[in-house]
Amino acid sequence: MIGRGDIGTRVSNSNQTKISDGGFTADTEVLTADGPIQVAELGTTDRVLALNPTTKVVKPKSVVDVMVLNPPEEIISIKIRRSDIRVLPDHQIPYTTKGISYPRFTRAAELLDREYYRFINSWRDLDGTRLPQVDITDIVSEFEACVAFDCHGHTVRRILPDGCEPCRRNSHYGYFFDKETFQTYQNELEALGESVEIHAGRNHWRRPYRFDGDDFIEFLGWYITEGSVTWRRTNSATIQIAQKTPEHREQIENLLERMGLSEYSDDRSFSFSSTIYAELLDQLCGIGSENMHLPEFLWDCSAEQKRLMLRTLVAGDGHERGAYSTVSKRLVNDIVRLLVELGIKPQYHWCRDSWRVSLSRMEDGFRSSQNVSTVQTDNPVYRLTIEDFCLIMAGRNGKFQWIGVSNVN
């Protein structure tokens, strides 16, 4: 018979290193590569954001096991303005002090042995590889390339590589090639042509397709935070980026000019027409404000490019008090992950009609006499085993801190 606090479900692994007999309450959220997920919903297909306390490296790591325990006799609560943690008494709590910056560990039940603790407040950015350039012909599903030459007729035919057949020709704009032909002979066509652009087909705007990596990331940032796509009945679409602040308007104007995408502007917004770009933005960033998200390729980019994305989002829709608002829960999840990868502890909540994410850097700490207490629970608790690293970002009610797991595989 299993009593209170006994193990209800046990999974053993000979490769595991046991750290503690700790565990989280069911309402604890754990930050994963897909955003915050309640610990009770975690599975072995999830990857949590984990920290090596020695090297201060943060990486997504796989969940190896989630063990469910029956309700315990008591739970230790650590609650301050930016922290809300409930764990078993044996759970390992990492901390630093004013005089010692490297992390140490104590059991939650022994927190009263010391008065003042600091949470882990600094770690290394998760750096990737700088994205030097973006060619959207590698992303979009359908397009037609338009190549203008400084010669005509039979001369063009003679210089084209064998098998490189245009699908049509226009005396004003040049020769047109379908997607497959263009991608097969792209290097040759770019070397031979005076200019190369792409469009969705006849009667559609021709646009550039290759951009500096930083410019493309900044463009997506402005679109995610202040942009929209309007589709017409004629199968055409207009991309709009709203902005009234003079300083930011100048940034956007210069950006669109560098990218060759400037077309129309008034005192409230910038816009241009392109079916291809509308489909591209829907694919990379989501359809509609409720479904906006960061592009998946961003997670492989350099830390500086991730910071560029964050700066652009804040410039477009951030608040003076250091918060970002959005109606998209998926975008909230992405920004929370982005903050952790850039060394910032996230905090989020629902405020009236939108989600708000705190962007402030804080040196969090707590006093055991004021912020630590014992509480009762009738709910199960959950013991985690993850891959390689021993700390995860977890908490309740949208407040997160680095805290230990029970086992490392």
Buried (B, 14 or more C-beta within 10 A) or exposed (E): EEEEBEBEBEBEEEEBEEBBBBBBBBBBBBBBBEBBBBBBEBEEEBBBBBBBBEEBBBBBBBBBBBBBBBBBEBBBBBBBEBBBBBBBBBBBBBBBEEEEEEBEBBBBBEBEEEEEBBBBBEBBBBBBEEBEEBEBBEBBEEBBBBBBBEEEEEEBEEEBEEEBEBEEEEEEBBBBBBBEBBBBBBEEBBEBBEBBBBBBEEEBBBBEBBBBBBBBBBBBBBBBBBBBBEEEEEEBBBBBBBBEEEEBBEBBBEBBEBBBBBBEBEEEBBBBBBBBBBBBBBEBBBEEBEBBBBBEBBBEBBBEBBBBBBEBBBBBBBEEEEBBBBBBBBBBBBBBBBBBBBBBBBBBEEEEEBBBBBBEBEEBBBEBEEBBEEEEBEBBBBBBBBBEBBBBBBBBBBBBBBBBBBBBB
